[in-house]
């Protein structure tokens, strides 16, 4: 990780795909995929993982 890169925080979600870019809720791009389809799938999977983490925090 570059020194100015920060890990994703719960408030960064939900992520979305814009063309080949994956962007945070505030519109800041965080990654670029090889295709729009891959960007969509990565954003979807990261959002699903974050949903599970949120549920686990509330159930603990």
MOPAC internal coordinates of N, CA, C and O (Angstrom, degrees):
PM7 1SCF
backbone

  N    0.0000 0     0.00 0     0.00 0    0    0    0
  C    1.4440 1     0.00 0     0.00 0    1    0    0
  C    1.5211 1   109.44 1     0.00 0    2    1    0
  O    1.2310 1   120.82 1   -46.16 1    3    2    1
  N    1.2856 1   116.03 1   133.84 1    3    2    1
  C    1.4625 1   119.64 1   175.23 1    5    3    2
  C    1.5192 1   108.95 1   -66.28 1    6    5    3
  O    1.2310 1   120.64 1   -24.62 1    7    6    5
  N    1.3236 1   116.38 1   155.38 1    7    6    5
  C    1.4633 1   118.03 1  -173.69 1    9    7    6
  C    1.5270 1   113.33 1   -66.93 1   10    9    7
  O    1.2310 1   119.20 1   159.06 1   11   10    9
  N    1.3257 1   119.14 1   -20.94 1   11   10    9
  C    1.4562 1   119.85 1   177.16 1   13   11   10
  C    1.5346 1   112.55 1   -93.26 1   14   13   11
  O    1.2310 1   119.85 1   176.32 1   15   14   13
  N    1.3418 1   117.90 1    -3.68 1   15   14   13
  C    1.4643 1   121.64 1   175.87 1   17   15   14
  C    1.5229 1   108.94 1   -78.41 1   18   17   15
  O    1.2310 1   121.05 1   -43.12 1   19   18   17
  N    1.3243 1   115.60 1   136.88 1   19   18   17
  C    1.4560 1   121.31 1   178.47 1   21   19   18
  C    1.5190 1   107.99 1  -119.94 1   22   21   19
  O    1.2310 1   120.38 1   -30.79 1   23   22   21
  N    1.3373 1   116.89 1   149.21 1   23   22   21
  C    1.4669 1   117.99 1   176.47 1   25   23   22
  C    1.5293 1   110.23 1   -66.05 1   26   25   23
  O    1.2310 1   121.00 1   -23.88 1   27   26   25
  N    1.3008 1   115.69 1   156.12 1   27   26   25
  C    1.4634 1   120.24 1   177.55 1   29   27   26
  C    1.5257 1   109.36 1   -67.80 1   30   29   27
  O    1.2310 1   121.23 1   -39.21 1   31   30   29
  N    1.3202 1   115.26 1   140.79 1   31   30   29
  C    1.4577 1   122.55 1   178.04 1   33   31   30
  C    1.5268 1   108.37 1  -109.78 1   34   33   31
  O    1.2310 1   119.97 1   -21.39 1   35   34   33
  N    1.3317 1   117.67 1   158.61 1   35   34   33
  C    1.4669 1   119.78 1   179.50 1   37   35   34
  C    1.5253 1   113.44 1   -53.95 1   38   37   35
  O    1.2310 1   120.09 1   145.94 1   39   38   37
  N    1.3260 1   117.43 1   -34.06 1   39   38   37
  C    1.4632 1   119.70 1  -179.11 1   41   39   38
  C    1.5328 1   113.04 1   -72.93 1   42   41   39
  O    1.2310 1   119.79 1   171.56 1   43   42   41
  N    1.3430 1   118.00 1    -8.44 1   43   42   41
  C    1.4648 1   121.77 1   176.85 1   45   43   42
  C    1.5285 1   112.14 1   -78.60 1   46   45   43
  O    1.2310 1   120.45 1   166.09 1   47   46   45
  N    1.3223 1   116.74 1   -13.91 1   47   46   45
  C    1.4618 1   122.08 1  -175.53 1   49   47   46
  C    1.5131 1   110.79 1   -94.62 1   50   49   47
  O    1.2310 1   119.55 1   -24.64 1   51   50   49
  N    1.3149 1   118.47 1   155.36 1   51   50   49
  C    1.4596 1   127.24 1     2.25 1   53   51   50
  C    1.5233 1   111.72 1   -79.34 1   54   53   51
  O    1.2310 1   121.87 1   -31.83 1   55   54   53
  N    1.3162 1   114.02 1   148.17 1   55   54   53
  C    1.4576 1   120.65 1   173.80 1   57   55   54
  C    1.5198 1   108.25 1   -83.07 1   58   57   55
  O    1.2310 1   120.89 1   -20.43 1   59   58   57
  N    1.3250 1   115.90 1   159.57 1   59   58   57
  C    1.4641 1   119.87 1   175.31 1   61   59   58
  C    1.5262 1   108.98 1  -145.23 1   62   61   59
  O    1.2310 1   121.62 1   -18.80 1   63   62   61
  N    1.3006 1   114.50 1   161.20 1   63   62   61
  C    1.4634 1   120.60 1   177.45 1   65   63   62
  C    1.5222 1   108.39 1  -100.95 1   66   65   63
  O    1.2310 1   121.28 1   -45.18 1   67   66   65
  N    1.3157 1   115.16 1   134.82 1   67   66   65
  C    1.4653 1   122.68 1   172.15 1   69   67   66
  C    1.5253 1   106.03 1  -126.90 1   70   69   67
  O    1.2310 1   121.53 1   -74.67 1   71   70   69
  N    1.3077 1   114.67 1   105.33 1   71   70   69
  C    1.4604 1   121.13 1  -171.92 1   73   71   70
  C    1.5250 1   107.92 1    57.54 1   74   73   71
  O    1.2310 1   119.46 1    58.63 1   75   74   73
  N    1.3288 1   118.63 1  -121.37 1   75   74   73
  C    1.4640 1   121.51 1  -179.65 1   77   75   74
  C    1.5255 1   112.17 1   -92.54 1   78   77   75
  O    1.2310 1   119.78 1   177.08 1   79   78   77
  N    1.3224 1   118.03 1    -2.92 1   79   78   77
  C    1.4688 1   121.35 1  -176.63 1   81   79   78
  C    1.5180 1   111.20 1   -93.37 1   82   81   79
  O    1.2310 1   121.68 1   -32.63 1   83   82   81
  N    1.3321 1   114.39 1   147.37 1   83   82   81
  C    1.4567 1   121.87 1   171.77 1   85   83   82
  C    1.5171 1   105.46 1  -107.02 1   86   85   83
  O    1.2310 1   120.87 1   -54.26 1   87   86   85
  N    1.3355 1   115.94 1   125.74 1   87   86   85
  C    1.4561 1   120.06 1  -174.59 1   89   87   86
  C    1.5226 1   111.02 1  -125.08 1   90   89   87
  O    1.2310 1   121.49 1   -28.82 1   91   90   89
  N    1.3366 1   114.76 1   151.18 1   91   90   89
  C    1.4561 1   121.94 1   177.41 1   93   91   90
  C    1.5192 1   109.53 1   -76.11 1   94   93   91
  O    1.2310 1   121.07 1    -6.75 1   95   94   93
  N    1.3223 1   115.55 1   173.25 1   95   94   93
  C    1.4580 1   121.98 1  -179.54 1   97   95   94
  C    1.5212 1   112.22 1   -55.88 1   98   97   95
  O    1.2310 1   120.56 1   145.88 1   99   98   97
  N    1.3482 1   116.54 1   -34.12 1   99   98   97
  C    1.4649 1   120.34 1  -178.73 1  101   99   98
  C    1.5297 1   113.37 1   -83.29 1  102  101   99
  O    1.2310 1   120.36 1  -178.27 1  103  102  101
  N    1.3304 1   116.92 1     1.73 1  103  102  101
  C    1.4632 1   121.04 1   177.52 1  105  103  102
  C    1.5179 1   114.49 1    93.62 1  106  105  103
  O    1.2310 1   119.93 1   177.02 1  107  106  105
  N    1.3312 1   117.74 1    -2.98 1  107  106  105
  C    1.4709 1   120.76 1   179.51 1  109  107  106
  C    1.5265 1   109.79 1   -74.36 1  110  109  107
  O    1.2310 1   119.71 1   -55.74 1  111  110  109
  N    1.3506 1   118.17 1   124.26 1  111  110  109
  C    1.4611 1   120.07 1   178.04 1  113  111  110
  C    1.5321 1   110.81 1   -70.03 1  114  113  111
  O    1.2310 1   121.08 1   -39.09 1  115  114  113
  N    1.3299 1   115.53 1   140.91 1  115  114  113
  C    1.4625 1   119.77 1   179.40 1  117  115  114
  C    1.5215 1   112.54 1  -119.55 1  118  117  115
  O    1.2310 1   120.41 1   160.25 1  119  118  117
  N    1.3359 1   116.82 1   -19.75 1  119  118  117
  C    1.4666 1   119.52 1  -178.88 1  121  119  118
  C    1.5230 1   109.34 1  -161.93 1  122  121  119
  O    1.2310 1   121.55 1   -17.56 1  123  122  121
  N    1.3225 1   114.63 1   162.44 1  123  122  121
  C    1.4505 1   120.53 1   174.43 1  125  123  122
  C    1.5222 1   108.27 1  -130.16 1  126  125  123
  O    1.2310 1   120.90 1   -47.81 1  127  126  125
  N    1.3135 1   115.88 1   132.19 1  127  126  125
  C    1.4585 1   122.24 1  -178.90 1  129  127  126
  C    1.5284 1   109.84 1   -98.89 1  130  129  127
  O    1.2310 1   121.16 1    -7.74 1  131  130  129
  N    1.3195 1   115.39 1   172.26 1  131  130  129
  C    1.4715 1   120.35 1   179.17 1  133  131  130
  C    1.5211 1   112.45 1   -72.63 1  134  133  131
  O    1.2310 1   120.81 1   154.71 1  135  134  133
  N    1.3333 1   116.06 1   -25.29 1  135  134  133
  C    1.4660 1   119.41 1  -178.81 1  137  135  134
  C    1.5227 1   109.45 1  -149.11 1  138  137  135
  O    1.2310 1   121.08 1   -14.29 1  139  138  137
  N    1.3323 1   115.54 1   165.71 1  139  138  137
  C    1.4604 1   120.46 1   177.25 1  141  139  138
  C    1.5234 1   110.62 1   -64.13 1  142  141  139
  O    1.2310 1   120.20 1   140.98 1  143  142  141
  N    1.3179 1   117.23 1   -39.02 1  143  142  141
  C    1.4653 1   121.77 1  -179.63 1  145  143  142
  C    1.5233 1   110.71 1   -61.55 1  146  145  143
  O    1.2310 1   120.08 1   136.41 1  147  146  145
  N    1.3213 1   117.44 1   -43.59 1  147  146  145
  C    1.4635 1   120.92 1   179.02 1  149  147  146
  C    1.5272 1   110.10 1   -66.63 1  150  149  147
  O    1.2310 1   119.81 1   138.40 1  151  150  149
  N    1.3291 1   117.96 1   -41.60 1  151  150  149
  C    1.4656 1   120.92 1   178.40 1  153  151  150
  C    1.5285 1   110.22 1   -59.70 1  154  153  151
  O    1.2310 1   120.13 1   136.34 1  155  154  153
  N    1.3338 1   117.36 1   -43.66 1  155  154  153
  C    1.4655 1   121.33 1   177.71 1  157  155  154
  C    1.5276 1   111.01 1   -59.68 1  158  157  155
  O    1.2310 1   120.70 1   133.66 1  159  158  157
  N    1.3217 1   116.26 1   -46.34 1  159  158  157
  C    1.4613 1   120.00 1  -177.04 1  161  159  158
  C    1.5293 1   111.62 1   -67.26 1  162  161  159
  O    1.2310 1   120.04 1   138.69 1  163  162  161
  N    1.3182 1   117.53 1   -41.31 1  163  162  161
  C    1.4693 1   120.62 1   179.30 1  165  163  162
  C    1.5280 1   109.96 1   -63.26 1  166  165  163
  O    1.2310 1   120.12 1   134.14 1  167  166  165
  N    1.3228 1   117.38 1   -45.86 1  167  166  165
  C    1.4627 1   120.45 1   179.03 1  169  167  166
  C    1.5245 1   110.46 1   -61.25 1  170  169  167
  O    1.2310 1   120.49 1   136.38 1  171  170  169
  N    1.3160 1   116.68 1   -43.62 1  171  170  169
  C    1.4659 1   120.91 1   179.32 1  173  171  170
  C    1.5257 1   111.48 1   -60.91 1  174  173  171
  O    1.2310 1   120.34 1   135.01 1  175  174  173
  N    1.3159 1   116.96 1   -44.99 1  175  174  173
  C    1.4728 1   120.72 1  -178.80 1  177  175  174
  C    1.5309 1   111.65 1   -67.76 1  178  177  175
  O    1.2310 1   120.29 1   139.01 1  179  178  177
  N    1.3199 1   117.06 1   -40.99 1  179  178  177
  C    1.4646 1   119.51 1   177.99 1  181  179  178
  C    1.5330 1   110.84 1   -65.01 1  182  181  179
  O    1.2310 1   120.24 1   140.46 1  183  182  181
  N    1.3121 1   117.15 1   -39.54 1  183  182  181
  C    1.4634 1   120.41 1   177.02 1  185  183  182
  C    1.5206 1   111.28 1   -64.01 1  186  185  183
  O    1.2310 1   120.19 1   138.93 1  187  186  185
  N    1.3236 1   117.24 1   -41.07 1  187  186  185
  C    1.4668 1   121.08 1   178.77 1  189  187  186
  C    1.5265 1   110.29 1   -64.08 1  190  189  187
  O    1.2310 1   120.34 1   137.98 1  191  190  189
  N    1.3155 1   116.96 1   -42.02 1  191  190  189
  C    1.4717 1   120.94 1   178.80 1  193  191  190
  C    1.5294 1   110.40 1   -63.75 1  194  193  191
  O    1.2310 1   120.23 1   138.98 1  195  194  193
  N    1.3083 1   117.16 1   -41.02 1  195  194  193
  C    1.4641 1   120.45 1   179.08 1  197  195  194
  C    1.5303 1   110.59 1   -66.57 1  198  197  195
  O    1.2310 1   119.95 1   142.74 1  199  198  197
  N    1.3200 1   117.70 1   -37.26 1  199  198  197
  C    1.4687 1   120.66 1   176.01 1  201  199  198
  C    1.5239 1   110.82 1   -59.61 1  202  201  199
  O    1.2310 1   120.48 1   137.05 1  203  202  201
  N    1.3198 1   116.68 1   -42.95 1  203  202  201
  C    1.4680 1   121.30 1   178.55 1  205  203  202
  C    1.5285 1   110.21 1   -63.32 1  206  205  203
  O    1.2310 1   120.08 1   136.32 1  207  206  205
  N    1.3288 1   117.46 1   -43.68 1  207  206  205
  C    1.4690 1   120.69 1   178.48 1  209  207  206
  C    1.5185 1   111.31 1   -60.76 1  210  209  207
  O    1.2310 1   120.55 1   137.46 1  211  210  209
  N    1.3348 1   116.56 1   -42.54 1  211  210  209
  C    1.4699 1   120.98 1   179.01 1  213  211  210
  C    1.5252 1   110.37 1   -62.16 1  214  213  211
  O    1.2310 1   120.13 1   135.22 1  215  214  213
  N    1.3317 1   117.35 1   -44.78 1  215  214  213
  C    1.4646 1   121.29 1   178.94 1  217  215  214
  C    1.5292 1   109.92 1   -61.50 1  218  217  215
  O    1.2310 1   120.24 1   137.50 1  219  218  217
  N    1.3266 1   117.15 1   -42.50 1  219  218  217
  C    1.4619 1   120.87 1   179.74 1  221  219  218
  C    1.5286 1   111.61 1   -63.52 1  222  221  219
  O    1.2310 1   120.20 1   141.20 1  223  222  221
  N    1.3252 1   117.22 1   -38.80 1  223  222  221
  C    1.4719 1   119.79 1   178.59 1  225  223  222
  C    1.5237 1   110.96 1   -64.01 1  226  225  223
  O    1.2310 1   120.42 1   139.77 1  227  226  225
  N    1.3206 1   116.80 1   -40.23 1  227  226  225
  C    1.4630 1   120.25 1  -177.72 1  229  227  226
  C    1.5275 1   112.27 1   -75.53 1  230  229  227
  O    1.2310 1   120.08 1   153.34 1  231  230  229
  N    1.3277 1   117.45 1   -26.66 1  231  230  229
  C    1.4649 1   119.86 1  -178.65 1  233  231  230
  C    1.5254 1   112.90 1   -88.61 1  234  233  231
  O    1.2310 1   120.30 1   168.62 1  235  234  233
  N    1.3326 1   117.02 1   -11.38 1  235  234  233
  C    1.4728 1   119.95 1  -177.81 1  237  235  234
  C    1.5225 1   111.76 1   -79.55 1  238  237  235
  O    1.2310 1   120.10 1   180.00 1  239  238  237

